[in-house]
Every structure is written in structure tokens, then in C-alpha cells.
């Protein structure tokens, strides 16, 4: 049975510290090479994508990334969602296999810095930060008004963590979640900033189902992956939020802080 993914409220609120501001750390050894496409079901060829090992896993001293695009590596290196990484379109199409050995007791923050340095050394990466106008969503009350149920602490589970969880098949639920936590979870699904304009100040419990294939397609478009067909009959996440929560995702434009790739090579240089 697949585990749900807990989305913290600050998921996109803090980026990994820049390399120049952190202690010098690097991989003990690293090999990165172009990934080879393989046959996929239904015909054609594609890439098997996987991220194994590293801090917090059963193999903390090694990472093994398969079929990772440069955009995926940049996202991991800088702790950013896809929409905050701006660069050439081929960032999502050039794929690589990365195997690296980590020093003992490497933290997640240190691993991110190691990835930054690897991209700088092997791909000549140069970046800068700026604010850009882009599409986003604001979460507002629907005409029917909010339908969220105020949360009641469970005395039988005093250590239960407040937050929003996302199931593997288009299911979202919460325990003592704020509107900001809900916006963070929706942002993770829609790959766009979601700003809280609900006026809600409490904490809430909710559950609803939505079309998981719809949001996978949105993410696939941003990451340069092949999309999957939309599941017929499943409710759009926009419809589900309005009908089940009494809230509305309204599209707008606004300033968003982004990482801009100024220079990056398509193929890595030798060690």
C-alpha cells in the first residue's frame, strides 16, 4: 500500500541556502552520464525516472538518480518547485543518471549544496534570482461560502502531526490544517503558487477526491515528461475544491521569485 505524502505549510517558503553562504561540502565521488532511453508500454521509447538513497533513507551514504532531467536536478539542488526554475526548454528533456557517494552523516541541506556544486563544476551552471510576473492562483471563498469543518483535537492521538496529506490516487485530506497549509498542498499539485485570500483563521479537517491524472499532466508539462491520459469521470481538482470545501481557485498573475539559469551545458564535462 502506498503511503500518503505529508505537505508542510512551509513547503515553498524557504529555499536551500546558496553555495557561497554555506560550508564547503562535496561528494566523495560522483559519476553523471547521459541516460539511455528504453522501450515503454504502448510503443515508443522513454526514460525510467527514480531517485534513491541519500539522507533519511535506508542508504544514506549514496544516491542513485535515474533518468533525471537537468530541471529535476536543479529543483533538488535549490529546493524549488518546477515553476520557480526558469531556463531553456531542453532543461526538461536532457536526461542523466547520477551515482554519488556522500560523506558520513550528510544532511539534506548539505546534499543540496553538493548538487549545486556538481552542476556548477560539470555543467558550468550560472544562475541569478529575480522576481517575474507569472500565472498563479488565489484561493478565495466560493459564492456558497466555505464548507470546511473546524478541527477537533483527537485526545487518543496527542502526538498526531497537523498538516495536509496527499494520497497516491487523487485524494487529499487534513488534520488541524490551516488555510496556508491547504494552499501549500494545492500549490504542490498544481505546480503554481497558490495564495491564501480565504480570510480563514482556524484549523480544519477535510477530505476530498479529484482527478490525479489532471494534476500529473500539469506537472508533466512543466518537467518535460510524457503526460498520461485524463481519467474519464474524475472530478477536476478545481471542481472538487469548490464543491467539497466551498472555496475557489481563481487564476491571476503576480510576481513570483524565481531562479533563472543564465548558463548551463547540455552535456557534462569530464571530472
Secondary structure, 3 states (H helix, E strand, C coil): CCCCEEECCCCCCCCCCCHHHCCCCCCCEEEEEECCCEECCCCCEECCCEEEECCCCCCCCEEEEEEEEHHHHHHHHHCCCHHHEECCHHHHCCEEEEEEECCCCCCHHHHHHHHHHHHHHHHCCEEEEEEEEEEEEEEEECCCCCCCEECCCCHHHCCCCCEEEECCCCEEEEECECHHHHHHHHHHHHCCCEEECCCCCCCEECEEECCHHHHHHHHHHHHCCCCCCCCCCCCCHHHHHHHHHCEEEEEEEEEEEEEEEEECCCCCCCC
